[in-house]
Every structure is written in C-alpha cells, then in structure tokens.
C-alpha cells in the first residue's frame, strides 16, 4: 500500500521559551523536559547543566553570535526545523 498510516503522538507537541535573569534556573529547568532539546545558548552556559538532561540536546549553532541575534536565530530555525525531529 502506498499510503502511510498516521500514528498519534504520545504527547502533544510543545514549544517552550524560557526567559529570566542569569542564574535563575532556566537551563536547569529546561534539562528536565522530555524529548529533544534545542538550546539557543545566548550566554554560552548550557554545557554546565548538560549532564542533567534526560534526552538528546542539540545546539542551535556553534557560532556564538548566532545564539544572540534574533534575526539569525529565526533564519537558522526556518532552515533547519522542518523534518528535523526537534
């Protein structure tokens, strides 16, 4: 059969954005989320809590400035999100 059966997701799709002061626990909280994490690491400190993550964590970009420029973040997301599994 040429058609693919659709499978219901176990969990509803969720997109989260965390905003707060430095040191307030945003990254630590994010590591407790289920599923894949795409870290937009503006302060370059997510690696400090990486061992706490239960699932896979992906970096937006290895280029530091890509993580702080909203236009660049949007462009990277638009180019890489479709079919990424994130």
C-alpha atoms as a printed R data frame, in Angstrom:
   type eleno elety resid chain resno      x      y      z
1  ATOM     1    CA   UNK     A     1  0.000  0.000  0.000
2  ATOM     2    CA   UNK     A     2  1.379  3.429 -0.955
3  ATOM     3    CA   UNK     A     3 -0.158  5.394  1.905
4  ATOM     4    CA   UNK     A     4  1.478  5.706  5.284
5  ATOM     5    CA   UNK     A     5 -0.670  5.197  8.340
6  ATOM     6    CA   UNK     A     6 -0.563  8.198 10.678
7  ATOM     7    CA   UNK     A     7  0.412  7.483 14.268
8  ATOM     8    CA   UNK     A     8 -0.874  9.529 17.176
9  ATOM     9    CA   UNK     A     9  1.793 11.198 19.246
10 ATOM    10    CA   UNK     A    10  2.114 10.004 22.824
11 ATOM    11    CA   UNK     A    11  2.475 13.623 23.953
12 ATOM    12    CA   UNK     A    12  1.038 16.804 22.450
13 ATOM    13    CA   UNK     A    13  3.584 18.972 20.609
14 ATOM    14    CA   UNK     A    14  5.036 21.702 22.803
15 ATOM    15    CA   UNK     A    15  7.297 24.647 22.172
16 ATOM    16    CA   UNK     A    16  8.801 26.387 25.176
17 ATOM    17    CA   UNK     A    17 10.724 29.615 25.572
18 ATOM    18    CA   UNK     A    18 12.257 30.434 28.940
19 ATOM    19    CA   UNK     A    19 13.194 33.967 29.901
20 ATOM    20    CA   UNK     A    20 14.793 35.075 33.156
21 ATOM    21    CA   UNK     A    21 17.728 36.654 34.884
22 ATOM    22    CA   UNK     A    22 21.153 34.975 34.742
23 ATOM    23    CA   UNK     A    23 21.393 32.241 37.339
24 ATOM    24    CA   UNK     A    24 17.630 31.964 37.850
25 ATOM    25    CA   UNK     A    25 17.492 28.285 36.766
26 ATOM    26    CA   UNK     A    26 16.256 28.478 33.154
27 ATOM    27    CA   UNK     A    27 18.743 25.945 31.805
28 ATOM    28    CA   UNK     A    28 18.383 23.621 34.784
29 ATOM    29    CA   UNK     A    29 14.599 23.682 34.317
30 ATOM    30    CA   UNK     A    30 14.949 23.029 30.581
31 ATOM    31    CA   UNK     A    31 17.043 19.903 31.172
32 ATOM    32    CA   UNK     A    32 14.066 18.299 32.913
33 ATOM    33    CA   UNK     A    33 11.863 18.459 29.791
34 ATOM    34    CA   UNK     A    34 11.042 15.232 27.960
35 ATOM    35    CA   UNK     A    35 12.158 14.729 24.420
36 ATOM    36    CA   UNK     A    36 14.709 16.561 22.371
37 ATOM    37    CA   UNK     A    37 16.022 19.961 23.433
38 ATOM    38    CA   UNK     A    38 17.262 22.609 21.030
39 ATOM    39    CA   UNK     A    39 19.302 25.036 23.113
40 ATOM    40    CA   UNK     A    40 19.591 28.631 21.947
41 ATOM    41    CA   UNK     A    41 22.540 29.258 24.230
42 ATOM    42    CA   UNK     A    42 22.846 33.041 24.387
43 ATOM    43    CA   UNK     A    43 25.071 33.100 27.468
44 ATOM    44    CA   UNK     A    44 27.096 30.037 26.381
45 ATOM    45    CA   UNK     A    45 26.497 28.228 29.680
46 ATOM    46    CA   UNK     A    46 24.120 25.376 28.768
47 ATOM    47    CA   UNK     A    47 27.022 22.921 28.850
48 ATOM    48    CA   UNK     A    48 27.158 23.489 32.639
49 ATOM    49    CA   UNK     A    49 23.861 21.601 33.038
50 ATOM    50    CA   UNK     A    50 24.117 19.291 30.021
51 ATOM    51    CA   UNK     A    51 24.658 16.223 32.225
52 ATOM    52    CA   UNK     A    52 21.252 16.830 33.838
53 ATOM    53    CA   UNK     A    53 19.383 16.418 30.534
54 ATOM    54    CA   UNK     A    54 17.431 13.184 30.209
55 ATOM    55    CA   UNK     A    55 17.299 13.225 26.407
56 ATOM    56    CA   UNK     A    56 19.304 14.487 23.480
57 ATOM    57    CA   UNK     A    57 20.316 18.156 23.374
58 ATOM    58    CA   UNK     A    58 21.108 19.980 20.139
59 ATOM    59    CA   UNK     A    59 22.870 23.323 19.768
60 ATOM    60    CA   UNK     A    60 21.362 25.983 17.523
61 ATOM    61    CA   UNK     A    61 24.806 26.876 16.181
62 ATOM    62    CA   UNK     A    62 28.459 26.577 17.076
63 ATOM    63    CA   UNK     A    63 28.883 30.261 16.157
64 ATOM    64    CA   UNK     A    64 28.404 32.285 19.345
65 ATOM    65    CA   UNK     A    65 26.835 35.312 17.641
66 ATOM    66    CA   UNK     A    66 24.137 33.112 16.034
67 ATOM    67    CA   UNK     A    67 22.706 32.496 19.509
68 ATOM    68    CA   UNK     A    68 22.207 36.184 20.329
69 ATOM    69    CA   UNK     A    69 20.869 37.719 17.095
70 ATOM    70    CA   UNK     A    70 17.067 37.248 16.838
71 ATOM    71    CA   UNK     A    71 17.077 37.518 13.044
72 ATOM    72    CA   UNK     A    72 19.840 34.928 12.753
73 ATOM    73    CA   UNK     A    73 18.067 32.619 15.227
74 ATOM    74    CA   UNK     A    74 14.860 32.846 13.162
75 ATOM    75    CA   UNK     A    75 16.755 32.149  9.931
76 ATOM    76    CA   UNK     A    76 18.509 29.089 11.390
77 ATOM    77    CA   UNK     A    77 15.244 27.743 12.785
78 ATOM    78    CA   UNK     A    78 13.435 28.261  9.471
79 ATOM    79    CA   UNK     A    79 16.201 26.495  7.573
80 ATOM    80    CA   UNK     A    80 16.671 23.548  9.912
81 ATOM    81    CA   UNK     A    81 13.426 22.796 11.778
82 ATOM    82    CA   UNK     A    82 11.400 21.137  9.003
83 ATOM    83    CA   UNK     A    83 11.793 17.354  9.282
84 ATOM    84    CA   UNK     A    84 14.490 17.752 11.969
85 ATOM    85    CA   UNK     A    85 12.613 15.828 14.644
86 ATOM    86    CA   UNK     A    86 13.157 18.652 17.104
